[in-house]
């Protein structure tokens, strides 16, 4: 992608997406006249200052995903703790406790249309500070909870809304600052999710043991507020997007509807399908790494280490493969990683659940953990870059918000269904037999296969108007 000509770059980023069944431009008539002005960088801003702000934007986005997403992905620490803690969780089932974390992760993207619209209207700084307030309040209020529903509302709903208002601005603002290195930039920014899961999980476990989970929640709320607010003060729109937002400013809380010309295109429908089914499957291995490892005879500590290993590899994969995507095509790498993550489930994880006590089972599961950890998270980091590339930067904010909402809905459905399939096993303890996970594993593999087919279709459609190009 780095070798595209300037004309091709403008075709993708400042004009309509190359979709055969859509008009030449999705831009409203009122703004088409301003495209020439927007195409030219602001002359009063030096290239050095723009480069500095671009780097600061990536650092800020990394901090936001490290804090908000990282803490959400480390919820397994609280899951294990709450299942063995009395008081508010005395009679709660693991499924009821799991609802706390599921709501937080789902709402992180379900509210994306609101977060995206407010980021355009009021700026990323204000939205992020609001998110920091909700995020901190969720943690602190949960620390005073005396019943399960208190934690569901505070550590689930409120925390999820706060994460949404910090995560969505970061992935909406960052792509506009880059073109040739957009994949690498988003890979670094979103590697914060993996690094956060790697760092926060052992930190929370140690703090819960030393200070108690209530004091840990309060400290987490205070620390996260400082980190998120600091990052939010740095986060800014690039000059071109800022001009465009001013031209189309609503000045209110209305949600920007996706342009009908885009929404009715086959490309959009297929991309939306891929985003939804990938999200429905993506978190299944992450949520059940530990319990499945215990079914193979690993200790609880080893099970937690599998989660840490997966998060660490995910962070590295997003950065390295983001760089590869810039050189060899972002859609190409997105397709390859989605397909490999599906095959890793069907050829490594699934057989490990069927072979029983075979000596090769542990090796299969470890291999799956490594391969899935490297490739699966790349979809998340390349997802915004591909949207900007296909549909144009001028439509990115509303499309990004809507498709992230679909991903949240996919997560909200996929993870509970996976848990239900595990609990339908025939043994009295679902953590004792790997075979009890077979249906859950099969579901995840099939969904990722469907997502791979959809991305392949997007790849084919993207080259129709411009002729075959292997770098896309």
Residue, then its C-alpha position, 0 to 999 in steps of 0.5 A: x500500500x505504501x507504493x500507491x500513487x497520490x491520485x490513488x490515495x486521493x481516490x480512496x481517502x477523499x472521494x467515494x469508495x470504489x464500489x460498483x453499485x454506488x454513486x461516484x461520491x457519497x459526499x453531500x452537495x453542500x460539502x463537495x465544493x469544499x473538498x478541494x480546500x480540504x485536500x490541501x493541508x493547512x498552510x499555517x501548520x508546519x509539517x514538523x508540528x503535524x508529525x509531532x501531533x501525529x506521534x502524540x495521537x498514537x501515544x494517547x490512543x495507546x494509553x486509552x486502549x491500555x487503560x480502558x480496554x486493558x482493564x476490561x480484558x483483565x476482568x477474568x481476575x475478578x471473575x475468578x475472585x467473585x466466584x470464590x467470594x461470599x457477600x454480594x456473590x454468595x448465591x451467584x452462578x458463574x454465568x451471572x458473574x460473567x454478565x458483568x464482564x460481558x456487558x462491559x466489553x459489549x457496551x464498549x462498542x455498542x455505544x459507538x455511534x453516540x461516541x463517534x457523533x459526539x467526538x465530531x461535534x464536541x471534540x475528542x478531549x471533552x468526550x474522553x474526559x466524560x469517559x474517564x469520569x464514567x470509567x472511574x465512577x464505575x470502579x469506585x461505585x462497584x467498590x461499595x456494592x453489596x448486591x450482585x446487581x450493584x456490580x452489574x450496573x457499576x462494573x458492567x454498564x457504567x464501566x462499559x459506557x466509560x470505556x466506549x467514550x475513551x476507546x471510540x474517540x481513539x480509533x476514530x481520530x487516529x486514522x486521519x493522521x496517517x496514510x502510508x503508515x496507517x496500519x502500523x500506527x493503528x497497530x501500535x495504538x491498539x496494541x494497548x489492549x494486549x499490553x493492558x491485559x498483560x500488565x493489568x491482570x497480574x497487577x490486579x491479582x496482586x493488589x486484590x490479595x494485598x489490599x482487598x478487591x474493594x480498595x483495588x477497585x478504588x485505586x483502579x478508578x483513581x489511576x485510570x481517571x488520571x491516565x485517561x484524562x491525560x491522554x484525552x488532553x492530547x487527542x485531536x483531530x487532524x486538520x482536514x478532518x477538523x475542517x470537515x467536521x466544522x462544515x458538517x457540525x450538528x452541534x447537538x446529540x443527534x447520531x449521524x446516520x450512515x449515508x444510504x448510498x453506502x449502507x445499501x452497497x453490497x460492500x457495506x453489507x458484507x463488511x458489516x457481516x464480517x465485523x459482526x460474526x468476527x466479534x461474536x467469535x473473537x472473545x470466546x477463546x480469550x474468555x475461556x483460555x483459563x478454564x479450558x487449560x484447567x480441563x487439560x490438567x494445567x493449574x489455575x496459575x498456568x491458565x492465567x498465564x495462557x491469557x497473559x501469553x495471548x495478550x502479549x502475542x496479540x500486542x506484538x502481532x498488531x504492531x508487526x502485522x500492521x507494518x506488514x499491512x502497510x507494505x503488502x496491502x491492508x485488506x490482504x493482511x486482514x484476510x490472511x489473519x482472519x483465515x489463519x485465526x479460523x484455521x487455528x481453531x479448527x485444526x488445533x483447538x478443536x482436535x485438542x478437545x477431541x483427543x482426550x488424554x492424548x499426549x499431543x493435546x497440550x502441544x496442540x493447545x499451546x500451538x493454538x494459543x500462540x497462533x491465535x494470539x498473533x493473528x486474531x487481534x489483527x482484525x481489530x487493529x486493521x478494521x478501522x484502516x480498511x474502513x477508511x481505505x474502502x469508504x473514504x476518510x470523510x465517511x469514516x466516523x459515522x461508518x466506524x461508529x455504526x459497525x463498531x455498534x454491530x461488533x458490540x452486539x455480536x459480542x453480547x450474543x456470541x460470548x453468552x452462547x459460547x458459555x451456554x454451549x460449554x455448560x451443556x456438556x455431559x460431565x458434572x464439572x465442565x472444567x474436567x473434560x475438554x470434550x465439554x468445550x467441543x460445541x463452543x470451539x466449533x461455533x467459534x471456528x465456523x463464525x471466523x470462517x464465515x468472517x474470512x469468506x466475507x473479507x475475501x468478498x470485500x477483497x474481490x469487490x475492492x479491485x473491480x473499479x480499478x483493475x486487479x492489484x495484489x497490494x490492497 
